[in-house]
């Protein structure tokens, strides 16, 4: 997605706006207890995790959350 930046009608620059990515610490429930996972996520990805669950989203994305 491109955006326009203009300081004057004849000075127009196309640029790619920065993504809305933040670092979140999410609790992963396991049989041995709670474990925190630190991920860089967009707001849309965070809503998807809240809806479907962390394990389902990680499996679909091909991520292995068992790494130490």
Order of alpha helices (4+ residues) and beta strands (2+ residues): beta-beta-beta-beta-alpha-alpha
